[in-house]
């Protein structure tokens, strides 16, 4: 049996990436709690790698709905998170603490 609804399901799963910044940040906080077994350094490294893999895709979403309604905001949210990770890594490297 073939599920032709897979693109819709994938887009629904990724929809949080294209939500408001506040909702997106709350989502990231919850994901971080799921990965509490990782050190902050390990978390930032793995999260940055995942974000880069998503941003490197030509499209994040698989449907026209996702591409038109969510793509731009998702890329903005992901890019901002990646920038925050880079700034945090730089601050840690220079001996400063950053949230």
Residue frames as qw, qx, qy, qz and C-alpha x, y, z in Angstrom:
[[0.000, 0.890, 0.457, 0.000, 0.00, 0.00, 0.00],
 [0.419, 0.252, 0.007, 0.872, 1.35, 3.41, -0.97],
 [0.164, -0.763, -0.450, 0.434, 0.60, 6.44, 1.15],
 [0.374, 0.576, 0.280, 0.671, 0.18, 9.42, -1.13],
 [0.296, -0.917, -0.171, -0.204, -0.35, 11.64, 1.88],
 [0.782, -0.237, -0.141, 0.559, 3.29, 11.38, 2.99],
 [0.329, 0.367, 0.021, 0.870, 4.24, 14.87, 1.74],
 [0.381, -0.698, -0.190, -0.576, 1.32, 16.32, 3.71],
 [0.813, -0.535, -0.205, 0.101, 2.35, 14.45, 6.85],
 [0.686, 0.012, -0.092, 0.722, 5.97, 15.55, 6.49],
 [0.086, 0.525, 0.081, 0.843, 4.92, 19.17, 6.06],
 [0.585, -0.701, -0.212, -0.348, 2.67, 19.00, 9.10],
 [0.836, -0.354, -0.181, 0.378, 5.57, 17.60, 11.10],
 [0.536, 0.057, 0.014, 0.842, 7.85, 20.43, 9.93],
 [0.027, -0.810, -0.384, -0.442, 5.21, 23.17, 10.16],
 [0.541, -0.773, -0.174, 0.282, 6.52, 24.34, 13.56],
 [0.596, -0.113, 0.183, 0.774, 9.67, 25.54, 11.81],
 [0.143, 0.385, 0.375, 0.831, 7.61, 28.17, 9.99],
 [0.317, -0.783, -0.535, 0.027, 5.61, 29.41, 12.94],
 [0.084, -0.959, 0.076, -0.261, 6.15, 32.69, 14.79],
 [0.365, 0.545, -0.605, 0.452, 9.55, 33.25, 16.37],
 [0.451, -0.427, 0.507, -0.598, 8.06, 32.86, 19.85],
 [0.945, 0.001, 0.131, -0.299, 6.45, 29.50, 19.04],
 [0.783, 0.463, -0.378, 0.170, 9.60, 28.35, 17.26],
 [0.104, 0.574, -0.622, 0.522, 11.80, 29.26, 20.24],
 [0.697, -0.291, 0.421, -0.503, 9.46, 27.39, 22.59],
 [0.962, 0.229, -0.092, -0.118, 9.71, 24.36, 20.29],
 [0.543, 0.556, -0.526, 0.344, 13.53, 24.55, 20.31],
 [0.282, -0.514, 0.579, -0.567, 13.49, 24.74, 24.12],
 [0.882, -0.099, 0.269, -0.374, 11.35, 21.59, 24.28],
 [0.877, 0.392, -0.267, 0.074, 13.59, 19.75, 21.84],
 [0.202, 0.629, -0.601, 0.450, 16.61, 20.75, 23.93],
 [0.599, -0.376, 0.505, -0.495, 14.96, 19.14, 26.97],
 [0.972, 0.152, 0.023, -0.179, 14.52, 15.94, 24.96],
 [0.776, 0.422, -0.301, 0.359, 18.26, 15.97, 24.37],
 [0.419, -0.854, 0.213, -0.221, 19.24, 16.84, 27.93],
 [0.920, -0.242, 0.193, 0.241, 21.72, 13.96, 27.88],
 [0.652, 0.493, 0.045, 0.575, 23.92, 16.03, 25.53],
 [0.396, -0.445, -0.156, 0.788, 26.27, 18.67, 26.84],
 [0.242, 0.842, 0.150, -0.459, 25.59, 22.21, 25.65],
 [0.030, -0.589, 0.607, 0.532, 28.54, 21.94, 23.27],
 [0.242, 0.073, 0.937, 0.243, 27.30, 18.62, 21.84],
 [0.303, 0.681, 0.612, -0.264, 23.78, 20.05, 21.51],
 [0.179, 0.812, -0.111, -0.545, 24.96, 23.13, 19.64],
 [0.091, -0.399, 0.780, 0.474, 27.12, 21.06, 17.30],
 [0.230, 0.255, 0.928, 0.145, 24.39, 18.54, 16.46],
 [0.253, 0.758, 0.479, -0.364, 21.66, 21.18, 16.22],
 [0.098, 0.727, -0.312, -0.604, 23.78, 23.36, 13.93],
 [0.141, -0.176, 0.883, 0.411, 24.48, 20.37, 11.72],
 [0.255, 0.495, 0.829, -0.052, 20.78, 19.54, 11.50],
 [0.198, 0.817, 0.203, -0.502, 19.84, 23.16, 10.74],
 [0.004, 0.568, -0.563, -0.601, 22.47, 23.36, 7.99],
 [0.203, 0.076, 0.934, 0.283, 21.15, 20.16, 6.43],
 [0.250, 0.692, 0.647, -0.201, 17.64, 21.62, 6.34],
 [0.112, 0.837, -0.037, -0.535, 18.76, 25.00, 5.00],
 [0.164, -0.400, 0.720, 0.543, 20.84, 23.31, 2.29],
 [0.394, 0.393, 0.825, 0.093, 17.74, 21.73, 0.81],
 [0.058, 0.237, 0.422, 0.873, 16.22, 23.57, -2.15],
 [0.514, -0.465, -0.209, -0.690, 12.87, 23.41, -0.35],
 [0.190, -0.234, 0.783, -0.544, 12.14, 22.58, 3.27],
 [0.620, 0.200, 0.512, -0.560, 8.55, 21.57, 2.57],
 [0.292, 0.015, 0.894, 0.340, 7.15, 18.99, 0.18],
 [0.228, 0.668, 0.706, 0.062, 3.83, 20.60, -0.74],
 [0.169, 0.581, 0.235, 0.761, 2.78, 23.84, -2.36],
 [0.478, -0.816, -0.254, -0.201, 1.07, 24.76, 0.92],
 [0.738, -0.514, -0.023, 0.437, 4.31, 24.39, 2.87],
 [0.556, 0.147, 0.216, 0.789, 6.34, 26.19, 0.26],
 [0.028, 0.636, 0.280, 0.719, 4.00, 29.16, 0.02],
 [0.510, -0.773, -0.203, -0.317, 2.86, 29.48, 3.64],
 [0.777, -0.617, 0.054, 0.112, 5.84, 28.35, 5.72],
 [0.837, 0.259, -0.021, 0.481, 9.08, 28.22, 3.75],
 [0.251, 0.712, -0.138, 0.641, 10.22, 31.83, 4.14],
 [0.508, -0.723, 0.207, -0.420, 9.50, 32.04, 7.88],
 [0.967, -0.227, 0.053, 0.106, 11.03, 28.61, 8.50],
 [0.719, 0.384, -0.103, 0.571, 14.25, 29.63, 6.79],
 [0.045, -0.758, 0.180, -0.626, 14.29, 32.85, 8.79],
 [0.753, -0.587, 0.147, -0.257, 13.76, 31.00, 12.09],
 [0.961, -0.035, 0.027, 0.273, 16.39, 28.39, 11.29],
 [0.522, 0.572, -0.132, 0.619, 18.90, 31.00, 10.13],
 [0.274, -0.773, 0.203, -0.534, 18.38, 33.04, 13.32],
 [0.884, -0.442, 0.137, -0.067, 18.88, 29.96, 15.47],
 [0.873, 0.216, -0.026, 0.436, 22.03, 29.05, 13.57],
 [0.231, 0.714, -0.178, 0.637, 23.37, 32.59, 14.05],
 [0.580, -0.698, 0.186, -0.376, 22.61, 32.35, 17.78],
 [0.968, -0.179, 0.065, 0.164, 24.49, 29.06, 17.98],
 [0.670, 0.456, -0.093, 0.578, 27.49, 30.60, 16.20],
 [0.081, -0.766, 0.198, -0.607, 27.48, 33.62, 18.54],
 [0.798, -0.548, 0.145, -0.202, 27.18, 31.35, 21.56],
 [0.937, 0.061, -0.016, 0.344, 30.10, 29.22, 20.35],
 [0.412, 0.617, -0.149, 0.654, 32.17, 32.37, 19.87],
 [0.393, -0.747, 0.177, -0.507, 31.24, 33.67, 23.33],
 [0.928, -0.362, 0.092, 0.001, 32.11, 30.34, 24.96],
 [0.813, 0.305, -0.075, 0.490, 35.40, 30.25, 23.09],
 [0.211, 0.615, -0.188, 0.736, 36.19, 33.74, 24.44],
 [0.316, -0.085, -0.734, 0.595, 35.22, 32.75, 27.98],
 [0.326, -0.042, 0.166, -0.930, 31.86, 34.52, 28.12],
 [0.221, 0.305, 0.908, -0.184, 28.56, 33.00, 29.03],
 [0.316, 0.084, -0.300, -0.896, 25.63, 33.52, 26.66],
 [0.572, 0.193, 0.644, -0.471, 22.01, 32.32, 26.85]]
